[in-house]
C-alpha cells in the first residue's frame, strides 16, 4: 500500500502544489478543504488523491474526517497543516471573534491533528508532522493583530509537540514562508513586482518534501524559505 499524506488547506496555490508533489512521490493524498468543489479537478487529475471536505475549525467535523481517512487509507506517514485563518486590522478595529476563529484554525486544529496523528505514527514506527507558517509567527506588526498572535501560538505549540514526539520517532517541523506566494490574486495586487519577487508554490512544495523526508540524525524544526531577491 502506498504511504499516506494528509494535507489541510488545499487551495489553488501551495496546497495544490504539495498535493501534486507528494502524489508524484508515490503517496496517497487525503486533501482537506472546506468545500469539495475546489478539490474536484485535483481528484480527477490525480488517481491517488481523494477529497475530504472539512472545516478544520470544527473539532467534530475534523474528527469525523480523520476517521474516514483512516478507514479508507490507514495511518498517515506525513501530516501537513496548511489551513490558515487570517485577518488584517489593528487591535482596536478587528472583531475579537475573528481572532478567536483564527485560533481555531491555526492553533486548535493543529492540536487536534497532532493528538490524533502522533500516537498512530509512533505506533507505526514514525512519521512527520509539518506546519506551514510565516513571519507573523515571530513578529507582531501593527495591522496583524487579528492574525499574528495565532501564528505565534501555532509555532510554539508545534515546538512543544516536537520536543515531546521527536524522541519517539515523529518529526515535527514548522516552515516559515517569508515571501509573497505566486498566486493570481497576489500577482494582480502587485503587478509592478518582477517574477523573482514571488515564491513559487512548487518550490515550497519541494522544500516541504525535503523536510518531511530528512534522515533522523539531521531533523530540522524551524525552516525559513524566501526568494533570493527578498531582503532579510
N, C-alpha and C positions, 0 to 999 in steps of 0.2 A: 504493500500500500504506500502511496506517495505520502510524504510528510505534509502536515497541515500548518498553514499560517492563517491567523485571524487578523484582519485589518479593519479598524473602525474609521469612520470618517472618510469613506471612499467617495471623493468628488472628482471633478474633471482634471485636477492638477496632480498634486503629489500622491493622493490616494490611488488614483488610477495608474500612475507610473509605478507605484510599489506593487500593485496587483500584477501588472504585466511582468515586472522583474522576477517576482517570486514564481509566477506561473512558468515563465521561461526557464527558471532554475529547477523545475521539477516538483513544485509544490501543488497541493490542493489549496485553493484560496477561498476562505469564507469572507465575503465582503459585507460589511455593515454600513448602512446609511439609513437616514430617516425615511426615505421614500424609495420604492423599488424601481421607479422609472429611470433614475439616474444610473442604475446598475444593469438595466436591460441590455444595452449594447455590449457591455463588457461580458456579460454572461453568455451572450450569443457568439461573441468573438473568441472566447477562451473556454475550451471544453472542461477544464478542471477548476473553473471558478464558479462559485454559486452565490446568489444574492440572499442576504438575511436582513430584510427591512427591520429596523430597530432604532428607537430613540434611546441612546445610551444614558440620557439623563433620567430615565425611568428605570429604577432598580429592578422592578418586577419584569418589565419587558426585556431588559438586558439578561436577567437570569434565564428567562424562557428561551431567548435567542441562543445563549451559550449551551443550554441543554439540548436544543435541537441540532446545533452544530456537532456536539459530541456524539449524539446518536447517529448522525449521518457520516461523520468523518473521523471520529476518535479524538484523542488528546492532541492539542496543538504542540508543535515543536517551537513555533515562534508566535508571539502576540505583539501587535503594533497598535498602540493607542494614538491614532492620528486625528480623531474627532476633536474639534476645538470650538469653544464658545467665546466670542469676543464682543467687545463694545468699546466705543470711544467717547470720551467726555470727561470733564473734570469732576472731582468728587462732590461738588455742590449741585451739579446738573444731572448726574446719572440717577436712574431709578435704582434704589438698593436691591430691588428684586432681580434686576439684570445681573448684578454681581453674584447674587446667590445662585442664579441659574447657571452662570459660567462656572461656579464652583462645582455644581452638579456634573457638568460635562467634563471639565478639565481635571478635577480632583477626585470627586466621589466615584465617577465611572472608572477611573484608574484603580481606585481601591477595590471596587467590586471585581474588576477584571483580574487583578492580582490575586485576590483571595480565592477566586475560582481556579485560575490557571496555575499558579505557582505550586501548590501541593500536587497537582496532577503531573506537572512537568518533572518535579522532583521524583515522584514515584516511577515515572517513565525513564529516568536516567539523565534528565537535564533538558534545558531549553533556553529560550531567550525572550525577554520582555523589553521592548523598546518604546519610548515615548518621544514623539516629535514636539519640540518646543521652539522657543525663540528668545531673543534678548530681553523680552519683558520678564523673563524668569529671574533676571539678575539686576534689573533697574526699574524704577518707577517714574516714568515721565509724566508730565502734568496732565496730559489728556488720556492717560491709560489707567485711570483709577478703577474702571469697570472691568479690567482685563488682567493687568499685571499682577495683582495680588493672587489671583487664581493660578497663574503660571508659575509664580514663585513657590506657592504651596505645592504645586504639582511636582516641581523639581525636587523639593525637599522630601516629599513623600516617596518619589522614585528612589532617592538616595537611601532612605530608611529601608525600603524593601530590598535594595541591592545589598546592603550590609547584612541583612538577615538571610537572604537567599543565595548570595554568591557562594559561600562555603558549602552550600547544599546543592550546588550544581546548576543553579538557574542564574543566567547572566542578565542583569537589569541595567539598562542604559538610558541616557537622556541625550537626544540630539538637538542642539541649539542651532536653529537656522537663522543666521544673521544676514538676511537678504530679502529682497522682494522677489517672490516666486514668479516665474514666467508663465502667466496665465492671461487669457484675453482681456479680462477686466483691468488687470494691472497695466498691461500694455496700453490700453485706451486711456487710462488715467495718467500715465507717464509717457506719453507719446514722444516726448523730446529726449528720452533716455536711449543710449545705444544698447545694442544686444548684450554687450559684456557687463552691463549694469545688473542684469537679471540672473537669477539662479535657475537652472533648468530642472523641472521635476524629475526627469530621467536620471540626472546626476545625483539628486538627493536620494532617489531610489537605489542607485548603485552603492552609495555610501551606507545606506541602511542595510543593504545586503551584506556588505563587508563587516559592519559592526556586529550584526547578529550571527556571523559565522567566524568570529575571531577564535583563535585557539585559547584554551583555558589558561595558559600561562601568561597571556597578554590581553586580558579583558580591559576595555575602556568603560568608564561610567559616563563622563561628560565629553561629548564630541561637538565641536563647532564647525560649521561649514559656511562659507561665504565666497562670492565671486572674487577673482583675483584683482579686480579693479576697485573693490569695496575697501574703503579706508577703515582702519581699526580705531 
